[in-house]
Amino acid sequence: MPATTVLRRTFAVMAVLPLLTLAACGYGSQAKDDDTAEIAAGAEKIDGLDSVRIGYFGNLTHGTALVGNQKGFFQKELGATKARYAVFNAGPSEIEALNSGSLDIGFIGPSPAINGYTKSGGRNLRIIGGSASGGVKLVVNPDEVKSLKDVKGKRIATPQLGNTQDVAFLNWASEQGWKVDAQSGKGDVTVVRSDNKVTPDAFASGSIDGAWVPEPTASKLVAQGGKVLLDEASLWPDGKFVITNIIVRQQFLEEHPKAVEAVLRASLEANKWINAHPDEAKAVANEQLQADSGKALPAEVLDPAWRSIRFTDDPLAATLDAQAEHAVEAGLLQEPDLEGIYDLTLLNKVLEAEGAPAVDDAGLGAK
């Protein structure tokens, strides 16, 4: 199967989906003050700000933020400006927090970034950096599904109707020649929309035969006896596809560029440290997960999940562009105007200072 075909319709379809109902408490988030990171003596506030509010998910694919928080990278770069954190459960919740002004910068997946950008007419948000690639797998019950063709007729879970993995699986199924009604999930294969928190129980009970899910859910299923039938990275050129970006409230970017630059420096520092110390970084990320959720991941889940994620400063803008174009070609999306969704000016400034090459916005940068 050509690598480009699976790209079709993957994330950009989210641009026409409504935002989900927000959780009742804090846009589905939990506020987290970084009380462990010390403010250096003599440090000054950046742009006169008392704090910068940073959002992320309690997922390993947000490892840059987990490590940056736990190791104090963000606080170090922000000086006397306090790094404050909010942990989210879903992309739409984080987008709403950004749009409302209760959050300044967030780590987030491509689908909600596109959705939030298009719904605001390009006025509220900008993608300013990359964070992670990969970490999505099709895991199946090996007793019921022994090959890719055996997926036909089975019940496969995805996290949510229209979410990144849901659309990716629907597209993959279509490439196999199978017909599935996207809304109902019924057809040659049955798509079961299941929250990642309950998918392992559904898998254990036998109510689903597999799942197309991100880490660490995929590795949780493997720990229960599941088998990785397909790693989504194998379907992409060079095995790279964006799973986490850094996004900022546009007004905050315009008014406080020094603070945004500080967060980007911290993100680069975190990624550099992660890639240089993968085992220690894995443990540090798990410590932050435990601090945020009260529960750490066991080694049999943590180890394989961490190995499948690649941490990168490059937002991989070309993949987002290709996904949007293919979605339009497939007739699933009216032509979206994504010009200006990226502003990589500060990222490239920081990269240049580090002696690293600039990254490209694939023609989707702010003019």
Rosetta blueprint (number, residue, H / E / L):
1 M L
2 P L
3 A L
4 T L
5 T H
6 V H
7 L H
8 R L
9 R L
10 T L
11 F L
12 A H
13 V H
14 M H
15 A H
16 V H
17 L L
18 P L
19 L L
20 L L
21 T L
22 L L
23 A L
24 A L
25 C L
26 G H
27 Y H
28 G H
29 S E
30 Q E
31 A E
32 K E
33 D E
34 D L
35 D L
36 T L
37 A L
38 E L
39 I L
40 A L
41 A L
42 G L
43 A L
44 E L
45 K L
46 I L
47 D L
48 G L
49 L L
50 D L
51 S E
52 V E
53 R E
54 I E
55 G E
56 Y E
57 F E
58 G L
59 N L
60 L H
61 T H
62 H H
63 G H
64 T H
65 A H
66 L H
67 V H
68 G H
69 N H
70 Q H
71 K L
72 G L
73 F H
74 F H
75 Q H
76 K H
77 E H
78 L H
79 G L
80 A L
81 T L
82 K E
83 A E
84 R E
85 Y E
86 A E
87 V E
88 F E
89 N L
90 A L
91 G H
92 P H
93 S H
94 E H
95 I H
96 E H
97 A H
98 L H
99 N H
100 S H
101 G L
102 S L
103 L L
104 D L
105 I E
106 G E
107 F E
108 I E
109 G L
110 P H
111 S H
112 P H
113 A H
114 I H
115 N H
116 G H
117 Y H
118 T H
119 K H
120 S L
121 G L
122 G L
123 R L
124 N L
125 L E
126 R E
127 I E
128 I E
129 G E
130 G E
131 S E
132 A E
133 S E
134 G E
135 G L
136 V E
137 K E
138 L E
139 V E
140 V E
141 N L
142 P L
143 D L
144 E L
145 V L
146 K L
147 S L
148 L H
149 K H
150 D H
151 V H
152 K L
153 G L
154 K L
155 R E
156 I E
157 A E
158 T E
159 P L
160 Q L
161 L L
162 G L
163 N L
164 T H
165 Q H
166 D H
167 V H
168 A H
169 F H
170 L H
171 N H
172 W H
173 A H
174 S H
175 E H
176 Q L
177 G L
178 W L
179 K L
180 V E
181 D L
182 A L
183 Q L
184 S L
185 G L
186 K L
187 G E
188 D L
189 V L
190 T E
191 V E
192 V E
193 R E
194 S L
195 D L
196 N L
197 K L
198 V L
199 T H
200 P H
201 D H
202 A H
203 F H
204 A H
205 S H
206 G L
207 S L
208 I L
209 D L
210 G E
211 A E
212 W E
213 V E
214 P E
215 E L
216 P L
217 T H
218 A H
219 S H
220 K H
221 L H
222 V H
223 A H
224 Q L
225 G L
226 G L
227 K E
228 V E
229 L E
230 L E
231 D E
232 E H
233 A H
234 S H
235 L H
236 W L
237 P H
238 D H
239 G H
240 K L
241 F L
242 V E
243 I E
244 T E
245 N E
246 I E
247 I E
248 V E
249 R E
250 Q H
251 Q H
252 F H
253 L H
254 E H
255 E H
256 H L
257 P H
258 K H
259 A H
260 V H
261 E H
262 A H
263 V H
264 L H
265 R H
266 A H
267 S H
268 L H
269 E H
270 A H
271 N H
272 K H
273 W H
274 I H
275 N H
276 A H
277 H L
278 P H
279 D H
280 E H
281 A H
282 K H
283 A H
284 V H
285 A H
286 N H
287 E H
288 Q H
289 L H
290 Q H
291 A H
292 D H
293 S H
294 G L
295 K L
296 A L
297 L L
298 P L
299 A H
300 E H
301 V H
302 L H
303 D H
304 P H
305 A H
306 W H
307 R H
308 S L
309 I E
310 R E
311 F E
312 T L
313 D L
314 D L
315 P L
316 L L
317 A H
318 A H
319 T H
320 L H
321 D H
322 A H
323 Q H
324 A H
325 E H
326 H H
327 A H
328 V H
329 E H
330 A L
331 G L
332 L L
333 L L
334 Q L
335 E L
336 P L
337 D L
338 L L
339 E L
340 G L
341 I L
342 Y E
343 D L
344 L L
345 T H
346 L H
347 L H
348 N H
349 K H
350 V H
351 L H
352 E H
353 A H
354 E L
355 G L
356 A L
357 P L
358 A L
359 V L
360 D L
361 D L
362 A L
363 G L
364 L L
365 G E
366 A L
367 K L
